[in-house]
């Protein structure tokens, strides 16, 4: 089995992800581009000791960026929305701010 820390890169904390966390018990993570739904589910269950109901994956295309005369693109990345099973404790990425 692959290392869960190489599959789950970081949580994505935005207004939408905060709303989904409160309303639908869904949590959003940036994941490795080679990871599939099964690997993501196993990695989160192992890291956070929770049960997962379903996983949705979205591939995000890099945006065009420019610094002076040189142009380039930001990296392509993959985002996973993970829905917790009913009765599971909510994952907290950080303590009270």
KESEVEX-226436 format. One record per residue: residue number from 1; x negated, y, z of N, C-alpha, C, O in turn. Coordinates in steps of 0.05 Angstrom, whole numbers. Example, Ala and Ser with C-alpha at 12.3 -4.5 7.8 and 13.67 -1.06 7.14 Angstrom:
2
<1,<-264,-114,156>,<-246,-90,156>,<-264,-66,156>,<-285,-66,169>>
<2,<-257,-45,142>,<-273,-21,143>,<-258,1,157>,<-268,23,161>>
This chain:
97
<1,<-17,-24,0>,<0,0,0>,<-18,25,0>,<-39,26,13>>
<2,<-8,45,-14>,<-23,70,-16>,<-21,86,10>,<-2,83,25>>
<3,<-40,103,15>,<-41,120,39>,<-17,140,38>,<-15,154,18>>
<4,<0,141,58>,<23,159,57>,<15,189,56>,<30,205,45>>
<5,<-9,195,66>,<-18,223,65>,<-26,231,37>,<-27,255,31>>
<6,<-33,212,20>,<-39,219,-8>,<-14,221,-25>,<-15,231,-47>>
<7,<9,211,-15>,<34,212,-30>,<50,237,-22>,<59,252,-40>>
<8,<53,242,4>,<67,266,13>,<47,288,18>,<30,286,36>>
<9,<48,309,1>,<28,330,2>,<35,352,22>,<18,360,39>>
<10,<60,362,21>,<68,384,39>,<98,387,38>,<110,380,18>>
<11,<110,399,59>,<138,405,57>,<142,431,40>,<125,448,40>>
<12,<164,432,26>,<171,456,11>,<192,471,28>,<214,462,32>>
<13,<184,495,37>,<201,510,55>,<211,535,40>,<196,555,37>>
<14,<236,535,31>,<248,557,17>,<276,561,29>,<284,546,46>>
<15,<290,581,19>,<318,586,28>,<335,562,21>,<351,552,38>>
<16,<332,552,-3>,<348,529,-12>,<342,504,5>,<361,490,13>>
<17,<317,498,9>,<310,474,24>,<319,476,54>,<327,456,66>>
<18,<319,500,65>,<328,504,92>,<359,500,94>,<369,488,112>>
<19,<373,510,74>,<402,507,73>,<409,477,69>,<427,467,83>>
<20,<395,463,52>,<400,434,47>,<394,418,73>,<408,398,78>>
<21,<374,426,87>,<367,412,112>,<390,414,132>,<396,394,145>>
<22,<401,438,135>,<423,442,154>,<449,430,144>,<464,418,160>>
<23,<456,433,119>,<482,424,109>,<483,395,102>,<502,381,109>>
<24,<463,384,88>,<465,357,77>,<445,337,88>,<444,314,79>>
<25,<429,346,108>,<408,328,120>,<388,320,98>,<378,297,98>>
<26,<381,338,80>,<361,333,59>,<336,350,64>,<338,373,73>>
<27,<313,337,60>,<288,351,65>,<272,350,39>,<273,330,24>>
<28,<258,372,33>,<244,374,8>,<213,373,13>,<203,386,31>>
<29,<199,357,-4>,<170,354,-2>,<158,356,-29>,<170,349,-49>>
<30,<133,367,-29>,<116,365,-53>,<102,338,-51>,<90,332,-31>>
<31,<104,323,-73>,<93,296,-72>,<72,293,-95>,<71,309,-113>>
<32,<57,271,-94>,<37,266,-114>,<51,261,-141>,<72,249,-142>>
<33,<38,270,-163>,<51,267,-189>,<54,238,-198>,<71,233,-216>>
<34,<38,220,-187>,<40,192,-195>,<59,176,-178>,<64,152,-184>>
<35,<70,188,-157>,<87,173,-138>,<115,168,-149>,<126,185,-163>>
<36,<127,145,-143>,<154,139,-151>,<172,140,-127>,<163,144,-104>>
<37,<198,136,-131>,<218,138,-109>,<212,118,-86>,<215,125,-63>>
<38,<205,94,-93>,<200,73,-73>,<176,80,-56>,<177,78,-31>>
<39,<155,89,-68>,<131,97,-53>,<136,121,-35>,<127,122,-12>>
<40,<152,140,-45>,<159,164,-29>,<175,156,-5>,<170,165,18>>
<41,<195,139,-9>,<212,130,13>,<196,115,34>,<199,121,58>>
<42,<178,97,26>,<162,82,45>,<143,100,60>,<139,97,84>>
<43,<131,120,46>,<112,138,59>,<126,155,80>,<115,159,102>>
<44,<149,166,74>,<163,183,94>,<173,166,118>,<171,175,140>>
<45,<183,142,112>,<192,125,134>,<168,118,153>,<172,116,177>>
<46,<145,114,141>,<121,107,157>,<110,132,172>,<103,129,196>>
<47,<110,155,160>,<99,179,173>,<117,190,195>,<107,196,216>>
<48,<143,192,189>,<161,205,208>,<179,186,224>,<194,195,241>>
<49,<177,160,219>,<192,140,234>,<222,145,232>,<236,145,253>>
<50,<232,150,208>,<261,154,203>,<270,135,180>,<253,125,165>>
<51,<296,132,177>,<307,116,155>,<317,135,134>,<330,155,140>>
<52,<312,128,108>,<319,145,85>,<343,132,71>,<343,108,66>>
<53,<362,149,63>,<385,140,48>,<379,140,18>,<383,120,5>>
<54,<370,163,8>,<363,165,-21>,<342,186,-26>,<337,203,-10>>
<55,<329,184,-49>,<308,202,-58>,<314,212,-86>,<320,196,-104>>
<56,<313,238,-89>,<316,251,-116>,<289,264,-123>,<276,276,-106>>
<57,<280,261,-148>,<254,272,-156>,<258,292,-179>,<275,288,-197>>
<58,<243,314,-177>,<244,335,-198>,<215,341,-206>,<198,345,-189>>
<59,<210,341,-232>,<183,349,-242>,<184,379,-248>,<201,388,-264>>
<60,<165,394,-237>,<164,423,-242>,<141,429,-260>,<118,420,-256>>
<61,<146,443,-282>,<126,451,-301>,<111,475,-292>,<123,494,-281>>
<62,<85,476,-297>,<69,499,-289>,<76,524,-304>,<84,523,-327>>
<63,<73,547,-290>,<81,573,-303>,<56,586,-315>,<33,580,-307>>
<64,<61,602,-336>,<39,617,-349>,<30,640,-331>,<47,655,-322>>
<65,<4,642,-326>,<-6,664,-309>,<-29,677,-323>,<-43,665,-340>>
<66,<-34,703,-317>,<-55,718,-330>,<-70,734,-309>,<-58,746,-291>>
<67,<-97,734,-311>,<-114,750,-294>,<-132,765,-313>,<-150,754,-325>>
<68,<-127,791,-316>,<-142,807,-335>,<-136,798,-363>,<-113,797,-372>>
<69,<-157,791,-378>,<-154,781,-406>,<-150,751,-408>,<-142,741,-429>>
<70,<-157,737,-387>,<-156,708,-388>,<-128,697,-380>,<-116,707,-361>>
<71,<-118,678,-395>,<-92,666,-390>,<-96,637,-382>,<-115,624,-389>>
<72,<-77,627,-367>,<-77,599,-359>,<-50,591,-348>,<-31,606,-350>>
<73,<-49,567,-338>,<-24,557,-327>,<-28,547,-299>,<-50,537,-292>>
<74,<-8,550,-282>,<-9,537,-256>,<-4,507,-260>,<5,499,-281>>
<75,<-10,491,-240>,<-9,462,-243>,<21,453,-245>,<38,465,-233>>
<76,<25,431,-259>,<50,417,-258>,<52,402,-232>,<31,392,-222>>
<77,<76,399,-220>,<78,386,-195>,<105,372,-192>,<123,377,-208>>
<78,<107,355,-173>,<132,339,-169>,<143,345,-141>,<129,346,-122>>
<79,<170,348,-141>,<184,354,-116>,<204,332,-111>,<217,321,-129>>
<80,<206,324,-85>,<225,302,-78>,<244,313,-56>,<236,323,-36>>
<81,<270,309,-62>,<291,314,-42>,<298,288,-29>,<306,269,-42>>
<82,<295,286,-2>,<298,262,13>,<322,265,31>,<323,283,48>>
<83,<342,247,29>,<366,248,46>,<363,227,68>,<358,204,63>>
<84,<366,237,93>,<365,219,116>,<391,204,120>,<412,214,113>>
<85,<389,180,132>,<413,165,139>,<427,178,162>,<414,192,178>>
<86,<453,174,164>,<469,184,187>,<458,174,213>,<451,150,215>>
<87,<456,191,233>,<447,183,259>,<417,185,263>,<407,182,286>>
<88,<402,190,242>,<372,193,245>,<366,221,255>,<380,240,249>>
<89,<344,223,270>,<336,249,280>,<324,266,257>,<312,255,238>>
<90,<329,292,258>,<319,310,236>,<289,313,238>,<278,315,260>>
<91,<276,313,215>,<247,317,214>,<241,347,219>,<253,364,205>>
<92,<223,353,237>,<215,380,243>,<186,383,234>,<169,369,244>>
<93,<181,401,215>,<154,405,205>,<138,422,224>,<113,420,225>>
<94,<151,439,239>,<137,457,258>,<155,462,282>,<179,460,281>>
<95,<142,469,304>,<157,475,328>,<169,502,326>,<166,516,306>>
<96,<183,511,347>,<197,537,347>,<177,559,341>,<155,560,352>>
<97,<185,577,324>,<168,599,315>,<170,622,334>,<156,643,331>>
